[in-house]
Amino acid sequence: SQTIHQWPATLVQPVGSPLSLECTVEGTSNPNLYWYRQAAGRGLQLLFYSVGIGQISSEVPQNLSASRPQDRQFILSSKKLLLSDSGFYLCAWSAPKGQGIHEQYFGPGTRLTVT
Amino acid sequence: GEDVEQSLFLSVREGDSSVINCTYTDSSSTYLYWYKQEPGAGLQLLTYIFSNMDMKQDQRLTVLLNKKDKHLSLRIADTQTGDSAIYFCAESSWADKLIFGTGTRLQVFP
């Protein structure tokens, strides 16, 4: 069966510090991968998605970047964090286009607090 | 662009039915989904419906789709305190992305 992992679970970082959040998927090949941010009490904002290694689509221009160095690994980064980067970061995967019903499966999330 | 809207809050008494509503704008939607998010957790896929269906029932959950009005609803029968969560509807066309609604916070009181 497929599983998705995210770490760390929680993170407190000062303004101006770098960020690296990692997401890995097991039990599937060539998944689509997604990074979302959820601000407190708000809905989901799609940040990045990837349909393959090295292929990243950015949805919202901002202080963050994403990379996919391996088929089942997705990394969210920042060189200098802003206060507004605080939030709950969710990684998700789905089967490639044309397979399944396009449903996405979510990881447990990372709570980021920028101080 | 595509848009999905939901009411923000719903409060129901334990044992009653809950109905969470969602409207969307993309007429090419092929699948529509309902996700549940408990506090501090990721989203869990509850159920989905294909766009050529009107209704789908899965135990206590009933999904109704009115494609003409682009309206989707989720009915939870015999609502329990464990059903308290945020519920998101989402839609997809043939793209690689889902469009999520803003989420409805369901509160169940005894």
Interface residues (C-beta under 8 A of the other chain):
Chain A: N32 Y34 R42 G43 L44 L46 Y49 V51 L90 A92 S94 K97 I101 H102 E103 Q104 Y105 F106 G107 P108 G109 R111
Chain B: T30 Y31 Y33 Y35 G40 A41 G42 L43 Q44 L45 Y48 F50 F88 S92 W94 A95 D96 K97 L98 F100 G101 T102 G103
